[in-house]
């Protein structure tokens, strides 16, 4: 199979303008009331749907409404609250450790700094970036499965790792990265889906590099 062509500068501009027009006000579908709830929701959303996380978190936040209560929580109790979430054992351990670290190192306040966030248990580069994008509107890119798929189908990147894909997207899109992150997540979740993309609803029928590979069913 011949290597797909990368998006040209003109095509990148078309993509940017379409995403900005349709998704300029888009926000995460995770439900939260403050930075503590947002960070936990993002941690739980790894390899789990936002819909499932939104089902799980109300009971968790009612019982443990802040880092101070969560830091003292029973691991078994938190596991029970998270049991329908993927990898709930590790996630339960991580959010308790995260809460303890926030108290010990940040006076109980969730840090709003990408480098400091990454120091917390359960928080990697993607989680930190998603937090900063959502809560601060930071000019950062976070690559999840939807962003990875959409960026490859549109020829924005053919890198094989999340890290290299992120770097290439930052280089090519430059500004308003928070909009493009949210746009690609939602576009990938509802239109440019993995198995049955809704090509008839595509914003980019003349830009997509995989129209011959993916057909609506």
Secondary structure, 3 states (H helix, E strand, C coil): CCCCCCCCHHHHHHHHHHHHHHHCCCCCCCCCCCHHHHHHHHHHHCCCCHHHHHHHHHHHHHHCCCHHHHHCCCHHHHHHHHCCCCCHHHHHHHHHHHHHHHHHHHCCCCCCCHHHHCCCCCCCHHHHHHHHHHHHCCCCCCCCHHHHHHHHHCCCCCCCCHHHHHHHHHHHHCCCHHHHHHHHHHHHHHCCCCCCCCHHHCCCCCCCCCCCCCCCC
